[in-house]
């Protein structure tokens, strides 16, 4: 008789809140992770670190640590960011797998001595394509994926200087460091594997005024960018696969 798989305990560090219209239509950041990954094999503890929720003394009781995205910016450091960064680095050094998503990747890059800056190309948002590097093709985070795949993305900041010893696993023309391996068990992705097309639609609509202003400032005809982004939304099955790969291949 087949034995049921042991439930894995995951600590999800919530680094911000989605805009109110987004939360009302598609929920908040943590719910996207839970819905995309599923709860049948995993148990999640959610810590609102951006609201100064106290961190545990160590991550030893957890099979993995993950961090969400955030409206906050690593370029404007706050005490809660430094505490969360120290916690993730220590967890990784003690052998706990760590995955930072978007802001989470940037905070890890900052913690390991890299540099995070505003992207001179402007906000990357919508369904985008990324390509694996040679090292990315060999990395278990991307098991079962082709060399190029679609993901959802929304970010203004980028890791502009990769920390010493870190390896770039994926990139595209907008952002060269779309995925990073910081340590054998510590990973980051700049895109959002937890986000569905419906959630991305809500994120675009919540930002449409700013997206329009930025597009016009960059020479795009008025009224073009937001409809083009919405029309370009696609399913991104690579996202859930990456999250499950992390929880199954690294723990």
KAJO-V295111 format. One record per pair of residues at least 12 apart in sequence whose ideal C-beta (glycine too) atoms are under 10 Angstrom apart, sorted by the first residue. I is the first residue (numbers start at 0). J is the second residue. If there is no record, write none. Layout:
# KAJO-V295111
i={I:I}
j={J:J}
This chain:
# KAJO-V295111
i={3:3:4:4:4:5:5:6:6:6:6:6:6:7:7:7:7:7:7:7:7:7:7:8:8:8:8:8:8:8:8:8:8:9:9:9:9:9:9:9:9:9:9:9:9:9:9:9:9:9:9:10:10:10:10:10:10:10:10:10:10:10:10:10:10:10:10:10:10:10:11:11:11:11:11:11:11:11:11:11:11:11:11:11:11:11:11:11:12:12:12:12:12:12:12:12:12:12:12:12:12:12:12:12:12:12:12:12:12:13:13:13:13:13:13:13:13:13:13:13:13:13:13:13:13:13:14:14:14:14:14:14:14:14:14:14:14:14:14:14:14:14:14:14:14:14:14:15:15:15:15:15:15:15:15:15:15:15:15:15:16:16:16:16:16:16:16:16:17:17:17:17:17:17:17:17:17:17:17:18:18:18:18:18:18:19:20:20:20:20:21:21:21:21:21:21:21:21:22:22:23:24:24:24:24:24:24:24:25:25:25:25:25:25:25:25:26:26:27:27:28:28:28:28:28:28:28:28:28:28:28:28:28:29:29:29:29:29:29:29:30:30:30:31:31:31:31:31:31:31:31:31:31:31:32:32:32:32:32:32:32:32:32:33:33:34:34:34:34:35:35:35:35:35:35:35:35:35:35:35:36:36:36:36:36:36:36:36:37:37:37:40:40:40:41:41:41:41:41:41:42:42:43:43:44:44:44:45:46:46:46:46:47:48:48:48:48:48:48:48:48:48:48:49:49:49:49:49:49:49:49:49:50:51:51:51:51:52:52:53:54:54:54:54:54:54:54:54:55:55:56:56:57:57:57:57:57:58:58:58:58:58:58:58:58:58:58:59:59:59:59:60:61:61:61:61:61:62:62:62:62:62:63:63:63:63:63:63:63:63:63:63:63:64:64:64:64:64:64:64:64:64:64:64:64:65:65:65:65:65:65:65:65:65:65:65:65:66:66:66:66:66:66:66:66:66:66:66:66:66:66:66:66:67:67:67:67:67:67:67:68:68:68:68:68:68:68:68:68:68:68:68:68:68:69:69:69:69:69:69:70:70:71:71:71:71:72:72:72:72:72:72:72:72:73:73:73:73:73:73:73:73:73:73:73:73:73:73:73:74:74:74:74:74:74:74:74:76:76:76:80:80:80:80:80:81:81:81:83:83:83:83:83:84:84:84:84:84:84:84:84:85:86:87:87:87:87:87:87:87:87:87:88:88:88:88:88:88:88:89:90:90:91:91:91:91:91:91:91:91:91:92:92:92:93:94:94:94:95:95:95:95:96:96:96:96:96:96:96:96:96:96:97:97:97:97:97:97:97:97:98:98:98:98:98:98:98:98:98:98:98:98:98:99:99:99:99:99:99:99:100:100:100:100:100:100:100:100:100:100:100:101:101:101:101:101:101:101:101:101:101:101:101:102:102:102:102:102:103:103:103:103:104:104:104:104:104:104:104:104:104:104:104:104:104:104:105:105:105:105:105:105:105:105:105:106:107:107:107:107:107:107:107:107:107:108:108:108:108:108:108:108:108:108:108:108:108:108:109:109:110:110:110:111:111:111:111:111:111:111:111:111:111:112:112:112:112:112:112:113:113:113:113:113:113:113:113:113:113:114:114:114:114:114:114:115:115:115:115:115:115:116:116:116:116:116:116:117:117:117:117:118:118:118:118:118:118:118:118:119:119:120:120:120:120:120:120:121:121:121:121:121:121:121:122:122:122:122:122:122:122:122:122:122:122:123:123:123:123:123:123:123:123:123:123:123:123:124:124:124:124:124:124:124:124:124:124:124:124:124:124:125:125:125:125:125:125:125:125:125:125:125:125:125:125:125:125:125:125:126:126:126:126:126:126:126:126:126:126:126:126:126:126:127:127:127:127:127:127:127:127:127:127:127:127:127:127:127:128:128:128:128:128:128:128:128:128:129:129:129:129:129:129:129:129:129:129:129:129:129:129:129:129:129:129:129:129:129:130:130:130:130:130:130:130:130:130:131:131:131:131:131:131:131:131:131:131:131:132:132:132:132:132:132:132:132:132:133:133:133:133:134:134:134:134:134:134:135:135:135:135:135:135:135:135:135:136:136:137:138:138:138:138:138:138:138:138:139:139:139:139:139:139:140:140:140:140:140:140:140:140:140:140:140:140:140:140:140:141:141:141:141:141:141:141:141:141:142:142:142:142:142:142:143:143:143:143:143:144:144:144:144:144:144:145:146:147:147:147:148:148:148:148:148:148:148:148:149:149:149:149:149:149:149:149:149:150:150:150:150:150:150:150:150:150:150:150:150:150:150:150:150:151:151:151:151:151:151:151:151:151:151:151:151:151:151:151:151:151:152:152:152:152:152:152:152:152:152:152:152:152:153:153:153:153:153:153:153:153:153:154:154:154:154:154:155:156:156:157:157:157:157:157:157:158:158:158:158:158:158:158:159:159:159:160:161:161:161:161:162:162:164:164:164:165:165:165:165:165:165:166:166:166:166:167:167:168:168:168:168:169:169:169:169:170:171:171:173:174:174:175:176:176:177:177:178:178:178:183:184:184:184:185:186:186:186:186:188:188:188:188:190:190:190:190:191:191:192:192:192:192:192:192:192:192:192:192:193:193:193:193:194:194:195:195:195:195:195:196:196:196:196:196:197:199:199:199:199:199:199:200:200:200:202:203:203:203:203:203:203:203:204:204:204:206:206:207:207:207:207:207:208:210:210:210:211:211:211:212:214:214}
j={39:40:39:40:247:40:62:38:39:40:41:42:62:40:41:42:43:61:62:63:246:247:250:41:42:43:44:58:60:61:62:63:250:32:33:36:41:42:43:44:45:61:62:63:64:65:96:98:245:246:250:43:44:45:46:54:55:58:60:61:62:63:64:65:66:86:87:90:95:97:28:29:32:33:36:41:43:44:45:46:48:61:63:64:65:66:67:98:29:44:45:46:47:48:49:52:54:64:65:66:67:69:83:86:87:97:99:103:106:27:28:29:32:45:46:47:48:49:50:52:65:66:67:68:69:83:28:46:47:48:49:66:67:68:69:70:71:79:80:83:99:100:101:102:103:105:106:27:28:47:48:49:50:67:68:69:70:71:101:102:28:29:47:49:50:67:69:70:29:30:31:67:68:69:70:198:201:202:205:70:201:202:204:205:206:205:201:202:204:205:198:200:201:202:203:204:205:206:201:205:201:197:198:200:201:202:204:205:194:195:197:198:199:200:201:202:198:201:45:67:45:66:67:68:69:70:100:101:102:191:193:194:198:43:45:46:47:65:67:193:45:193:198:67:68:100:151:191:192:193:194:195:198:238:45:65:67:100:191:192:193:194:242:45:193:193:195:198:239:191:192:193:194:195:198:238:239:241:242:243:65:192:193:239:242:243:245:246:239:242:243:243:246:247:62:63:242:243:246:250:61:62:61:65:60:61:64:67:64:66:83:86:79:66:67:69:79:80:82:83:84:86:87:67:69:70:71:77:79:80:83:102:79:77:78:79:82:79:83:82:79:82:83:85:86:87:89:90:86:90:86:89:86:89:90:93:95:86:87:89:90:91:93:94:95:96:97:90:93:94:95:95:90:95:96:97:250:95:96:246:249:250:90:95:96:97:98:184:245:246:247:249:250:83:86:87:90:91:95:96:97:98:99:103:185:87:96:97:98:99:100:103:186:193:242:245:246:83:84:86:87:97:98:99:100:101:102:103:104:105:106:107:187:99:100:101:102:103:191:193:99:100:101:102:103:104:105:153:154:189:190:191:193:194:100:101:102:103:105:106:102:155:102:105:106:156:102:105:115:116:117:154:155:156:102:103:104:105:106:107:108:109:110:113:114:115:116:156:158:105:109:114:115:116:117:155:156:106:109:115:102:105:106:109:110:106:109:110:99:103:106:107:110:99:103:106:107:108:109:110:111:110:110:99:103:106:107:110:111:181:185:187:106:107:110:111:181:182:185:110:184:185:107:110:111:181:182:183:184:185:186:182:184:185:184:182:183:184:184:185:249:250:182:183:184:185:186:245:246:248:249:250:181:182:184:185:186:187:245:249:140:184:185:186:187:188:192:241:242:244:245:246:249:179:181:185:186:187:188:189:186:187:188:189:190:191:192:193:194:241:242:152:153:154:156:187:188:189:190:191:192:193:194:115:154:156:187:189:186:187:188:189:154:156:157:158:176:177:178:179:181:186:187:188:189:190:154:156:157:158:159:176:179:187:189:187:158:162:165:179:181:182:185:186:187:156:157:158:159:160:161:162:165:176:179:181:187:189:158:162:162:181:185:161:162:163:164:165:179:181:182:185:187:160:161:162:163:164:165:158:159:160:161:162:163:165:176:179:181:157:158:159:160:161:162:156:157:158:159:160:176:155:156:157:158:159:160:155:156:157:159:154:155:156:157:159:173:174:189:157:159:155:157:172:173:174:217:155:173:210:213:214:216:217:152:153:154:155:156:173:206:209:210:213:214:152:153:154:155:157:171:172:173:174:177:189:190:151:152:153:154:155:173:199:202:203:206:210:224:225:228:151:152:153:196:199:200:202:203:210:224:225:227:228:229:230:231:232:233:149:150:151:152:190:194:196:199:228:231:232:233:234:235:149:150:151:152:153:171:172:173:174:177:189:190:231:233:235:147:148:149:150:152:171:172:177:233:141:144:146:147:148:149:150:152:168:169:170:171:172:173:174:177:178:188:189:190:237:145:146:147:148:169:170:171:172:177:144:145:146:147:148:167:168:169:170:177:178:146:166:167:168:169:170:175:177:178:146:166:167:168:166:167:168:169:178:180:166:167:168:169:170:177:178:179:180:168:169:168:166:168:169:178:180:186:244:248:186:244:245:247:248:249:168:169:178:180:186:187:188:192:240:241:242:244:245:248:249:168:169:178:188:237:240:241:244:248:240:241:243:244:247:248:237:240:241:243:244:169:236:237:240:241:244:237:169:169:171:237:169:190:235:236:237:238:240:241:190:231:232:233:234:235:236:237:238:169:171:177:178:188:189:190:191:192:194:199:233:235:237:238:241:190:191:192:193:194:195:196:198:199:200:202:232:233:234:235:237:238:171:173:174:177:188:189:190:191:194:199:202:235:190:191:194:198:199:202:203:205:206:173:174:189:190:191:213:174:189:173:174:175:176:177:189:174:175:176:177:179:187:189:174:175:176:176:175:176:179:181:179:181:180:181:182:179:180:181:182:185:187:178:179:180:181:179:180:180:186:187:188:188:189:190:241:189:189:190:189:189:190:189:188:189:189:190:190:192:241:249:245:249:250:249:241:244:245:249:238:241:242:245:235:237:238:241:235:238:235:237:238:239:240:241:242:243:244:245:238:239:241:242:235:238:232:234:235:238:239:229:232:233:234:235:232:228:229:231:232:233:235:228:229:232:228:224:225:226:228:229:231:232:225:228:229:225:228:224:225:226:228:229:225:224:225:228:223:224:225:224:227:228}
